[in-house]
Amino acid sequence: MTTNISVQDLRTPMVSQPESADRILSIRRPPSVSSRTTTTRRHRHNRSHNGGSTYRPQNEFPCFGATGDVEIIISAGGQEKRYLLHRLILSQCSGFFEAGTSEEWSRAQAQAQTHGHGHGLETGLARIGENEVPERELGRNGATAGRESEKKLRWRYELDWGNAGDEVPMLTPSSTLFGGDHAPRPPQIRNKPPAPQAGFFRSMANLSAMHSAIHIPHSNPPPDLSNDTLHDYENLFRIFYNYAPMLDGVNIANAYIECKSLLALADMYDALEVVGPRIDHHLLQFQGRLWKQIAKYPPSYLKLGFLARSKVIFAEALTHVVGQWPSGQNQLRNHLPDSVLDVIEDKVEELEDVKAKIEGRLFRLNLTTTRGERVSPTNSYLDWMAVSLFRQWLAENTTPPPAPILRSPHPDPRRPAPPAPPPPPLNTGKIYRLLGAGGSAYLAHDELKRFLKLRPEDYSRDNLKRFERRMDEIKNLAKDLVKPLMRNSLELDLGRDGGSLGYLTCTRVEEADYPWD
């Protein structure tokens, strides 16, 4: 059965919006015919494809002109940088903005502005109240949605440098706006979508091609971020919006300075939980250079690792600090919280306990005769001398030197003698590394030879060989005892003999030791 469809039936609209004839004919043609047939193109002389006919505000970082509701002005070094960001993102990333843009704080700020600047804000609130639309008119012509958007809050912050030159500049709220001229106007809302126009997709394709062929510069040139303050704030907001911070990726010394400054800024705005992982990721890319830099400046990187919540950097620096303790305590006492100092002192105490146990075993080392008896001056005098020399060397190198006695050439009986200075702190890590190395690292051939020559009747070539052989037995026993202290917990490769470090690096940092957990 064949159905005849007239042209008049094709022109009858089947939807609630009119359709042009060109679109109807292009839809009704078969694909094989429409691909070869061209239709007449209507030229609209009032439309320009070069850049668009209407101005659209920037709606991307750092200025979200259409959706941003927090304006931030950073002025430093004669330069100014403007941001228009979102309260939702700022409050999620920063405790400072979460409190500053809360409803309670905003109302308090508005009341302060009312008392300080007259009734200007009350007038603005009254004006907004007059423009409100009753609830029964919701949904009429879509105009109520635009007015609802105008009633939303808008915050403005400016960088305040304070009065004194030593004050740290900080963002302060300058005003809390309710809509007004600064609020972005929402687009006009229509009840029904507009009718599709002929050649719309071809026009968009031509527009895209022209944009790809012609470079259209930005209306706002990128700011000069040579100023450290501008650079820090730029990195802070970039991290908030999940952009990579602009940090030095070649020179680790410059990268440390930039990361330290950025962490201080994040700490001031309560955003360490968001900024710290970015700093951790950037510094860990240096790998071997980072480990060497931490070995040079462990207290500085301990503070950085704590602020960045970096477990790897914190554990690496903590191992160095504990091994060198108490040499670095003056740099840490007033710069780190008590929780970090407690972790350091606990680890130092654990290390000292292990060293004390091993030291006691070292002093109890002894040799035996062929009959299984302990050597003594009566059964094996030469072997006993070897044990005595080892114990003397161990006691001399693991005991602090006595305090010097200061005597004035002309003492004054009326003045009390000044107290003797305390002895310098003794770090026995180097001694234990020598014990762990064994062999000729200590008590070598020449030293043993000089010791035997103190008694000419005991010195001979055979006695020297036997004396060296028995000393090597004691060294091997001592090497086995100090193995727990020779463990390296660092990421830094110390080589076979521990490199040039004169302290122990066997401190283990467990999950419960991180002070921020």
C-alpha positions as a Python dict, from the first residue, in 0.01 Angstrom:
ca = {
    (1, 'M'): (0, 0, 0),
    (2, 'T'): (149, 336, -109),
    (3, 'T'): (90, 656, 87),
    (4, 'N'): (103, 988, -98),
    (5, 'I'): (254, 1278, 96),
    (6, 'S'): (209, 1621, -46),
    (7, 'V'): (445, 1912, -17),
    (8, 'Q'): (188, 2092, 196),
    (9, 'D'): (207, 1805, 449),
    (10, 'L'): (584, 1838, 469),
    (11, 'R'): (554, 2204, 555),
    (12, 'T'): (309, 2139, 835),
    (13, 'P'): (502, 2180, 1166),
    (14, 'M'): (500, 1865, 1381),
    (15, 'V'): (673, 2019, 1685),
    (16, 'S'): (606, 2320, 1905),
    (17, 'Q'): (874, 2532, 1732),
    (18, 'P'): (904, 2629, 1363),
    (19, 'E'): (1166, 2470, 1144),
    (20, 'S'): (1318, 2627, 837),
    (21, 'A'): (1263, 2481, 492),
    (22, 'D'): (1631, 2424, 436),
    (23, 'R'): (1654, 2204, 741),
    (24, 'I'): (1339, 2011, 645),
    (25, 'L'): (1467, 1941, 297),
    (26, 'S'): (1810, 1842, 424),
    (27, 'I'): (1655, 1598, 667),
    (28, 'R'): (1410, 1445, 420),
    (29, 'R'): (1672, 1375, 151),
    (30, 'P'): (1839, 1036, 147),
    (31, 'P'): (2202, 1032, 263),
    (32, 'S'): (2331, 951, -89),
    (33, 'V'): (2151, 1249, -236),
    (34, 'S'): (2218, 1500, 41),
    (35, 'S'): (2591, 1429, 26),
    (36, 'R'): (2603, 1536, -339),
    (37, 'T'): (2348, 1812, -340),
    (38, 'T'): (2426, 2159, -212),
    (39, 'T'): (2166, 2396, -74),
    (40, 'T'): (2151, 2768, -92),
    (41, 'R'): (2340, 2926, 201),
    (42, 'R'): (2193, 3230, 365),
    (43, 'H'): (2444, 3505, 434),
    (44, 'R'): (2399, 3702, 753),
    (45, 'H'): (2593, 4023, 720),
    (46, 'N'): (2543, 4118, 1084),
    (47, 'R'): (2737, 3810, 1211),
    (48, 'S'): (3114, 3803, 1238),
    (49, 'H'): (3311, 3480, 1277),
    (50, 'N'): (3632, 3655, 1374),
    (51, 'G'): (3629, 3654, 1751),
    (52, 'G'): (3252, 3641, 1800),
    (53, 'S'): (2994, 3914, 1796),
    (54, 'T'): (2946, 3938, 2174),
    (55, 'Y'): (3195, 3973, 2461),
    (56, 'R'): (3215, 3680, 2697),
    (57, 'P'): (3403, 3730, 3027),
    (58, 'Q'): (3688, 3499, 3106),
    (59, 'N'): (3569, 3199, 3305),
    (60, 'E'): (3890, 3013, 3375),
    (61, 'F'): (4174, 3036, 3622),
    (62, 'P'): (4266, 3287, 3756),
    (63, 'C'): (3951, 3490, 3680),
    (64, 'F'): (3618, 3310, 3670),
    (65, 'G'): (3415, 3608, 3554),
    (66, 'A'): (3092, 3415, 3514),
    (67, 'T'): (3094, 3196, 3825),
    (68, 'G'): (3354, 3337, 4066),
    (69, 'D'): (3231, 3489, 4390),
    (70, 'V'): (3555, 3566, 4581),
    (71, 'E'): (3774, 3850, 4452),
    (72, 'I'): (4134, 3858, 4572),
    (73, 'I'): (4376, 4144, 4500),
    (74, 'I'): (4750, 4081, 4555),
    (75, 'S'): (4967, 4394, 4539),
    (76, 'A'): (5341, 4362, 4585),
    (77, 'G'): (5648, 4534, 4448),
    (78, 'G'): (5449, 4781, 4241),
    (79, 'Q'): (5259, 4498, 4070),
    (80, 'E'): (4905, 4380, 4113),
    (81, 'K'): (4743, 4047, 4046),
    (82, 'R'): (4365, 3994, 4053),
    (83, 'Y'): (4191, 3663, 4115),
    (84, 'L'): (3823, 3584, 4091),
    (85, 'L'): (3776, 3242, 4244),
    (86, 'H'): (3508, 3025, 4399),
    (87, 'R'): (3416, 3023, 4765),
    (88, 'L'): (3343, 2649, 4754),
    (89, 'I'): (3693, 2556, 4638),
    (90, 'L'): (3868, 2806, 4864),
    (91, 'S'): (3678, 2693, 5172),
    (92, 'Q'): (3751, 2326, 5097),
    (93, 'C'): (4126, 2389, 5060),
    (94, 'S'): (4183, 2653, 5328),
    (95, 'G'): (4055, 2685, 5682),
    (96, 'F'): (4114, 3060, 5659),
    (97, 'F'): (3869, 3102, 5372),
    (98, 'E'): (3628, 2852, 5524),
    (99, 'A'): (3596, 3071, 5832),
    (100, 'G'): (3617, 3403, 5648),
    (101, 'T'): (3342, 3321, 5400),
    (102, 'S'): (3111, 3148, 5646),
    (103, 'E'): (2766, 3291, 5701),
    (104, 'E'): (2836, 3395, 6061),
    (105, 'W'): (3157, 3579, 5973),
    (106, 'S'): (3002, 3745, 5669),
    (107, 'R'): (2709, 3874, 5870),
    (108, 'A'): (2945, 4005, 6138),
    (109, 'Q'): (3155, 4175, 5870),
    (110, 'A'): (2845, 4329, 5718),
    (111, 'Q'): (2736, 4466, 6056),
    (112, 'A'): (3083, 4610, 6112),
    (113, 'Q'): (3066, 4784, 5775),
    (114, 'T'): (2721, 4917, 5864),
    (115, 'H'): (2841, 5076, 6188),
    (116, 'G'): (3162, 5203, 6035),
    (117, 'H'): (3036, 5347, 5705),
    (118, 'G'): (2684, 5458, 5778),
    (119, 'H'): (2376, 5307, 5629),
    (120, 'G'): (2516, 5227, 5285),
    (121, 'L'): (2491, 4855, 5337),
    (122, 'E'): (2142, 4884, 5482),
    (123, 'T'): (2040, 5072, 5169),
    (124, 'G'): (2184, 4796, 4954),
    (125, 'L'): (2002, 4533, 5154),
    (126, 'A'): (1683, 4729, 5131),
    (127, 'R'): (1727, 4761, 4758),
    (128, 'I'): (1769, 4386, 4726),
    (129, 'G'): (1462, 4332, 4941),
    (130, 'E'): (1257, 4553, 4710),
    (131, 'N'): (1365, 4356, 4406),
    (132, 'E'): (1273, 4022, 4554),
    (133, 'V'): (995, 3834, 4382),
    (134, 'P'): (718, 3664, 4580),
    (135, 'E'): (726, 3287, 4584),
    (136, 'R'): (403, 3264, 4391),
    (137, 'E'): (576, 3418, 4089),
    (138, 'L'): (853, 3154, 4078),
    (139, 'G'): (891, 3015, 3731),
    (140, 'R'): (722, 3307, 3548),
    (141, 'N'): (923, 3399, 3235),
    (142, 'G'): (1243, 3266, 3407),
    (143, 'A'): (1320, 3611, 3555),
    (144, 'T'): (1319, 3497, 3915),
    (145, 'A'): (1629, 3278, 3865),
    (146, 'G'): (1834, 3580, 3764),
    (147, 'R'): (1727, 3774, 4070),
    (148, 'E'): (1802, 3478, 4293),
    (149, 'S'): (2157, 3477, 4157),
    (150, 'E'): (2197, 3850, 4227),
    (151, 'K'): (2122, 3793, 4596),
    (152, 'K'): (2423, 3569, 4656),
    (153, 'L'): (2714, 3690, 4860),
    (154, 'R'): (3040, 3807, 4710),
    (155, 'W'): (3363, 3849, 4906),
    (156, 'R'): (3663, 4068, 4839),
    (157, 'Y'): (4010, 4026, 4993),
    (158, 'E'): (4315, 4248, 4962),
    (159, 'L'): (4672, 4187, 5074),
    (160, 'D'): (4744, 4398, 5380),
    (161, 'W'): (5111, 4475, 5442),
    (162, 'G'): (5050, 4626, 5786),
    (163, 'N'): (5218, 4932, 5933),
    (164, 'A'): (5555, 4792, 6037),
    (165, 'G'): (5802, 4662, 5786),
    (166, 'D'): (5861, 4334, 5971),
    (167, 'E'): (5496, 4227, 5968),
    (168, 'V'): (5395, 3939, 5746),
    (169, 'P'): (5145, 4053, 5479),
    (170, 'M'): (4812, 3877, 5496),
    (171, 'L'): (4481, 3883, 5313),
    (172, 'T'): (4213, 4083, 5488),
    (173, 'P'): (3846, 4115, 5388),
    (174, 'S'): (3783, 4461, 5245),
    (175, 'S'): (3410, 4428, 5175),
    (176, 'T'): (3125, 4181, 5156),
    (177, 'L'): (2905, 4262, 4858),
    (178, 'F'): (2548, 4149, 4809),
    (179, 'G'): (2498, 4127, 4435),
    (180, 'G'): (2529, 4480, 4297),
    (181, 'D'): (2731, 4590, 4002),
    (182, 'H'): (3015, 4354, 4085),
    (183, 'A'): (2804, 4041, 4083),
    (184, 'P'): (2808, 3846, 3756),
    (185, 'R'): (2476, 3863, 3578),
    (186, 'P'): (2332, 3528, 3480),
    (187, 'P'): (2234, 3467, 3121),
    (188, 'Q'): (1874, 3518, 3020),
    (189, 'I'): (1668, 3209, 3085),
    (190, 'R'): (1413, 3099, 2824),
    (191, 'N'): (1119, 2873, 2877),
    (192, 'K'): (1182, 2690, 2550),
    (193, 'P'): (1503, 2624, 2365),
    (194, 'P'): (1556, 2831, 2049),
    (195, 'A'): (1474, 2680, 1716),
    (196, 'P'): (1771, 2528, 1539),
    (197, 'Q'): (1893, 2742, 1252),
    (198, 'A'): (2001, 2630, 910),
    (199, 'G'): (2371, 2578, 866),
    (200, 'F'): (2443, 2610, 1240),
    (201, 'F'): (2687, 2321, 1259),
    (202, 'R'): (2864, 2436, 941),
    (203, 'S'): (2903, 2782, 1091),
    (204, 'M'): (3052, 2639, 1410),
    (205, 'A'): (3294, 2428, 1206),
    (206, 'N'): (3405, 2736, 1012),
    (207, 'L'): (3444, 2930, 1336),
    (208, 'S'): (3659, 2658, 1490),
    (209, 'A'): (3878, 2646, 1182),
    (210, 'M'): (3931, 3022, 1189),
    (211, 'H'): (4021, 3012, 1559),
    (212, 'S'): (4276, 2740, 1499),
    (213, 'A'): (4433, 2928, 1211),
    (214, 'I'): (4439, 3273, 1368),
    (215, 'H'): (4611, 3332, 1701),
    (216, 'I'): (4391, 3549, 1919),
    (217, 'P'): (4591, 3700, 2208),
    (218, 'H'): (4447, 3718, 2560),
    (219, 'S'): (4300, 4046, 2669),
    (220, 'N'): (4494, 4029, 2998),
    (221, 'P'): (4867, 3955, 2956),
    (222, 'P'): (5019, 3712, 3204),
    (223, 'P'): (5154, 3889, 3514),
    (224, 'D'): (5519, 3917, 3598),
    (225, 'L'): (5569, 3667, 3877),
    (226, 'S'): (5928, 3765, 3952),
    (227, 'N'): (5809, 3904, 4285),
    (228, 'D'): (5828, 3635, 4552),
    (229, 'T'): (5496, 3728, 4710),
    (230, 'L'): (5310, 3719, 4380),
    (231, 'H'): (5482, 3392, 4294),
    (232, 'D'): (5381, 3230, 4624),
    (233, 'Y'): (5018, 3333, 4602),
    (234, 'E'): (5002, 3222, 4239),
    (235, 'N'): (5131, 2877, 4336),
    (236, 'L'): (4893, 2860, 4631),
    (237, 'F'): (4584, 2923, 4418),
    (238, 'R'): (4712, 2702, 4138),
    (239, 'I'): (4732, 2411, 4381),
    (240, 'F'): (4380, 2487, 4503),
    (241, 'Y'): (4258, 2441, 4145),
    (242, 'N'): (4467, 2127, 4089),
    (243, 'Y'): (4727, 2295, 3869),
    (244, 'A'): (5095, 2209, 3908),
    (245, 'P'): (5286, 2480, 4101),
    (246, 'M'): (5557, 2672, 3921),
    (247, 'L'): (5864, 2554, 4112),
    (248, 'D'): (6226, 2512, 4009),
    (249, 'G'): (6278, 2162, 3872),
    (250, 'V'): (6654, 2191, 3803),
    (251, 'N'): (6825, 2359, 4098),
    (252, 'I'): (6732, 2184, 4422),
    (253, 'A'): (6859, 2472, 4635),
    (254, 'N'): (6618, 2714, 4464),
    (255, 'A'): (6342, 2455, 4481),
    (256, 'Y'): (6392, 2425, 4858),
    (257, 'I'): (6362, 2802, 4905),
    (258, 'E'): (6046, 2818, 4694),
    (259, 'C'): (5889, 2519, 4869),
    (260, 'K'): (5974, 2657, 5213),
    (261, 'S'): (5816, 2993, 5130),
    (262, 'L'): (5507, 2828, 4983),
    (263, 'L'): (5465, 2604, 5288),
    (264, 'A'): (5491, 2904, 5521),
    (265, 'L'): (5213, 3071, 5322),
    (266, 'A'): (4999, 2757, 5329),
    (267, 'D'): (5053, 2726, 5704),
    (268, 'M'): (4934, 3083, 5751),
    (269, 'Y'): (4610, 3009, 5563),
    (270, 'D'): (4559, 2659, 5711),
    (271, 'A'): (4608, 2481, 5379),
    (272, 'L'): (4897, 2245, 5453),
    (273, 'E'): (4689, 1934, 5387),
    (274, 'V'): (4637, 2048, 5026),
    (275, 'V'): (4974, 2209, 4954),
    (276, 'G'): (5193, 1952, 5133),
    (277, 'P'): (5143, 1662, 4888),
    (278, 'R'): (5233, 1888, 4595),
    (279, 'I'): (5558, 1992, 4764),
    (280, 'D'): (5636, 1631, 4848),
    (281, 'H'): (5580, 1520, 4490),
    (282, 'H'): (5797, 1797, 4348),
    (283, 'L'): (6096, 1743, 4578),
    (284, 'L'): (6095, 1365, 4546),
    (285, 'Q'): (6161, 1405, 4175),
    (286, 'F'): (6520, 1505, 4259),
    (287, 'Q'): (6588, 1160, 4412),
    (288, 'G'): (6964, 1125, 4473),
    (289, 'R'): (7027, 1499, 4485),
    (290, 'L'): (6754, 1534, 4746),
    (291, 'W'): (6909, 1268, 4973),
    (292, 'K'): (7248, 1440, 4958),
    (293, 'Q'): (7091, 1777, 5031),
    (294, 'I'): (6908, 1636, 5333),
    (295, 'A'): (7237, 1491, 5463),
    (296, 'K'): (7389, 1841, 5446),
    (297, 'Y'): (7100, 2024, 5614),
    (298, 'P'): (6895, 1772, 5816),
    (299, 'P'): (6731, 2020, 6059),
    (300, 'S'): (6604, 2239, 5774),
    (301, 'Y'): (6456, 1947, 5583),
    (302, 'L'): (6306, 1804, 5901),
    (303, 'K'): (6103, 2123, 5938),
    (304, 'L'): (6009, 2116, 5571),
    (305, 'G'): (5908, 1751, 5584),
    (306, 'F'): (5692, 1817, 5888),
    (307, 'L'): (5508, 2107, 5723),
    (308, 'A'): (5466, 1918, 5396),
    (309, 'R'): (5350, 1601, 5575),
    (310, 'S'): (5609, 1412, 5373),
    (311, 'K'): (5683, 1078, 5534),
    (312, 'V'): (5988, 1009, 5317),
    (313, 'I'): (6156, 1348, 5371),
    (314, 'F'): (6066, 1358, 5739),
    (315, 'A'): (6200, 1007, 5807),
    (316, 'E'): (6520, 1075, 5610),
    (317, 'A'): (6591, 1397, 5797),
    (318, 'L'): (6490, 1248, 6134),
    (319, 'T'): (6744, 967, 6094),
    (320, 'H'): (7020, 1223, 6038),
    (321, 'V'): (6907, 1440, 6330),
    (322, 'V'): (6890, 1149, 6573),
    (323, 'G'): (7232, 1024, 6464),
    (324, 'Q'): (7390, 1369, 6512),
    (325, 'W'): (7204, 1457, 6831),
    (326, 'P'): (7258, 1682, 7025),
    (327, 'S'): (7446, 1887, 6764),
    (328, 'G'): (7129, 2011, 6590),
    (329, 'Q'): (6907, 2080, 6888),
    (330, 'N'): (6970, 2456, 6889),
    (331, 'Q'): (6821, 2484, 6540),
    (332, 'L'): (6511, 2287, 6634),
    (333, 'R'): (6417, 2386, 6988),
    (334, 'N'): (6219, 2700, 6905),
    (335, 'H'): (6117, 2616, 6547),
    (336, 'L'): (5926, 2289, 6583),
    (337, 'P'): (5631, 2188, 6799),
    (338, 'D'): (5681, 1979, 7110),
    (339, 'S'): (5536, 1674, 6937),
    (340, 'V'): (5829, 1663, 6692),
    (341, 'L'): (6083, 1719, 6969),
    (342, 'D'): (5926, 1437, 7167),
    (343, 'V'): (5970, 1203, 6871),
    (344, 'I'): (6336, 1306, 6839),
    (345, 'E'): (6407, 1253, 7208),
    (346, 'D'): (6233, 915, 7207),
    (347, 'K'): (6439, 798, 6911),
    (348, 'V'): (6761, 926, 7069),
    (349, 'E'): (6679, 739, 7388),
    (350, 'E'): (6608, 418, 7197),
    (351, 'L'): (6939, 449, 7013),
    (352, 'E'): (7130, 511, 7336),
    (353, 'D'): (6974, 203, 7494),
    (354, 'V'): (7086, -15, 7203),
    (355, 'K'): (7434, 135, 7216),
    (356, 'A'): (7460, 78, 7591),
    (357, 'K'): (7369, -290, 7557),
    (358, 'I'): (7618, -345, 7277),
    (359, 'E'): (7888, -149, 7459),
    (360, 'G'): (7851, -371, 7763),
    (361, 'R'): (7895, -679, 7547),
    (362, 'L'): (8202, -530, 7383),
    (363, 'F'): (8372, -478, 7717),
    (364, 'R'): (8297, -838, 7811),
    (365, 'L'): (8464, -980, 7500),
    (366, 'N'): (8741, -1227, 7576),
    (367, 'L'): (8957, -1490, 7415),
    (368, 'T'): (9005, -1851, 7517),
    (369, 'T'): (9303, -2079, 7523),
    (370, 'T'): (9331, -2411, 7340),
    (371, 'R'): (9185, -2578, 7649),
    (372, 'G'): (8878, -2352, 7648),
    (373, 'E'): (8984, -2131, 7938),
    (374, 'R'): (8961, -1754, 7937),
    (375, 'V'): (9296, -1591, 7875),
    (376, 'S'): (9465, -1433, 8173),
    (377, 'P'): (9817, -1315, 8260),
    (378, 'T'): (9893, -1657, 8406),
    (379, 'N'): (9787, -1890, 8120),
    (380, 'S'): (9845, -1671, 7808),
    (381, 'Y'): (10006, -1337, 7875),
    (382, 'L'): (10033, -1225, 7511),
    (383, 'D'): (9667, -1302, 7437),
    (384, 'W'): (9564, -1123, 7754),
    (385, 'M'): (9761, -819, 7636),
    (386, 'A'): (9564, -819, 7311),
    (387, 'V'): (9232, -821, 7503),
    (388, 'S'): (9356, -546, 7735),
    (389, 'L'): (9465, -325, 7446),
    (390, 'F'): (9123, -362, 7276),
    (391, 'R'): (8937, -270, 7595),
    (392, 'Q'): (9164, 28, 7653),
    (393, 'W'): (9106, 156, 7300),
    (394, 'L'): (8727, 109, 7337),
    (395, 'A'): (8711, 289, 7672),
    (396, 'E'): (8926, 574, 7548),
    (397, 'N'): (8706, 639, 7244),
    (398, 'T'): (8363, 591, 7402),
    (399, 'T'): (8417, 801, 7715),
    (400, 'P'): (8400, 1183, 7711),
    (401, 'P'): (8737, 1345, 7782),
    (402, 'P'): (8785, 1496, 8128),
    (403, 'A'): (8713, 1865, 8170),
    (404, 'P'): (9025, 2080, 8156),
    (405, 'I'): (9145, 2249, 8473),
    (406, 'L'): (9178, 2625, 8424),
    (407, 'R'): (9427, 2789, 8656),
    (408, 'S'): (9499, 3158, 8655),
    (409, 'P'): (9868, 3255, 8686),
    (410, 'H'): (9770, 3518, 8947),
    (411, 'P'): (9464, 3388, 9131),
    (412, 'D'): (9253, 3642, 9318),
    (413, 'P'): (9118, 3495, 9641),
    (414, 'R'): (8837, 3753, 9648),
    (415, 'R'): (8691, 3630, 9320),
    (416, 'P'): (8554, 3278, 9281),
    (417, 'A'): (8707, 3070, 9010),
    (418, 'P'): (8497, 3057, 8692),
    (419, 'P'): (8322, 2726, 8630),
    (420, 'A'): (8490, 2495, 8386),
    (421, 'P'): (8321, 2475, 8046),
    (422, 'P'): (8128, 2155, 7984),
    (423, 'P'): (8300, 1896, 7769),
    (424, 'P'): (8194, 1884, 7405),
    (425, 'P'): (7924, 1629, 7322),
    (426, 'L'): (8065, 1293, 7229),
    (427, 'N'): (7918, 1114, 6930),
    (428, 'T'): (8029, 753, 6930),
    (429, 'G'): (7882, 678, 6590),
    (430, 'K'): (8222, 702, 6421),
    (431, 'I'): (8372, 455, 6671),
    (432, 'Y'): (8098, 202, 6607),
    (433, 'R'): (8147, 241, 6233),
    (434, 'L'): (8514, 157, 6282),
    (435, 'L'): (8416, -147, 6483),
    (436, 'G'): (8173, -249, 6210),
    (437, 'A'): (8441, -212, 5943),
    (438, 'G'): (8700, -419, 6132),
    (439, 'G'): (9031, -518, 5974),
    (440, 'S'): (9285, -237, 5958),
    (441, 'A'): (9024, 39, 6025),
    (442, 'Y'): (9157, 64, 6382),
    (443, 'L'): (9449, -82, 6580),
    (444, 'A'): (9641, -144, 6260),
    (445, 'H'): (9980, -315, 6219),
    (446, 'D'): (10196, -16, 6305),
    (447, 'E'): (10004, 59, 6623),
    (448, 'L'): (10032, -302, 6741),
    (449, 'K'): (10401, -303, 6665),
    (450, 'R'): (10460, 11, 6872),
    (451, 'F'): (10263, -138, 7158),
    (452, 'L'): (10476, -456, 7171),
    (453, 'K'): (10798, -256, 7154),
    (454, 'L'): (10710, -94, 7485),
    (455, 'R'): (10847, -416, 7639),
    (456, 'P'): (11150, -518, 7433),
    (457, 'E'): (11158, -862, 7588),
    (458, 'D'): (10809, -932, 7449),
    (459, 'Y'): (10875, -808, 7098),
    (460, 'S'): (10966, -1055, 6826),
    (461, 'R'): (10846, -1132, 6478),
    (462, 'D'): (10659, -1443, 6589),
    (463, 'N'): (10498, -1264, 6882),
    (464, 'L'): (10390, -979, 6653),
    (465, 'K'): (10224, -1220, 6410),
    (466, 'R'): (10050, -1405, 6692),
    (467, 'F'): (9947, -1076, 6851),
    (468, 'E'): (9793, -953, 6522),
    (469, 'R'): (9615, -1284, 6471),
    (470, 'R'): (9455, -1276, 6815),
    (471, 'M'): (9360, -909, 6772),
    (472, 'D'): (9183, -996, 6447),
    (473, 'E'): (8979, -1257, 6636),
    (474, 'I'): (8861, -988, 6881),
    (475, 'K'): (8780, -753, 6594),
    (476, 'N'): (8566, -1016, 6424),
    (477, 'L'): (8374, -1077, 6746),
    (478, 'A'): (8320, -702, 6787),
    (479, 'K'): (8206, -669, 6426),
    (480, 'D'): (7932, -925, 6481),
    (481, 'L'): (7815, -746, 6795),
    (482, 'V'): (7772, -404, 6632),
    (483, 'K'): (7578, -529, 6329),
    (484, 'P'): (7243, -390, 6459),
    (485, 'L'): (7401, -45, 6467),
    (486, 'M'): (7540, -76, 6115),
    (487, 'R'): (7198, -98, 5955),
    (488, 'N'): (7129, 193, 5720),
    (489, 'S'): (6772, 327, 5729),
    (490, 'L'): (6843, 609, 5484),
    (491, 'E'): (6752, 637, 5120),
    (492, 'L'): (7104, 775, 5071),
    (493, 'D'): (7355, 516, 4955),
    (494, 'L'): (7639, 519, 5210),
    (495, 'G'): (7858, 272, 5031),
    (496, 'R'): (8026, -21, 5194),
    (497, 'D'): (8184, 150, 5495),
    (498, 'G'): (7916, 407, 5567),
    (499, 'G'): (8065, 681, 5355),
    (500, 'S'): (8193, 987, 5534),
    (501, 'L'): (7914, 1003, 5793),
    (502, 'G'): (8045, 1004, 6147),
    (503, 'Y'): (7719, 900, 6311),
    (504, 'L'): (7476, 612, 6312),
    (505, 'T'): (7185, 590, 6068),
    (506, 'C'): (7004, 286, 6205),
    (507, 'T'): (6699, 472, 6339),
    (508, 'R'): (6374, 323, 6220),
    (509, 'V'): (6070, 549, 6180),
    (510, 'E'): (5742, 364, 6220),
    (511, 'E'): (5395, 477, 6116),
    (512, 'A'): (5311, 575, 6473),
    (513, 'D'): (5613, 808, 6489),
    (514, 'Y'): (5482, 1065, 6242),
    (515, 'P'): (5360, 1357, 6455),
    (516, 'W'): (5079, 1463, 6221),
    (517, 'D'): (4900, 1126, 6234),
}
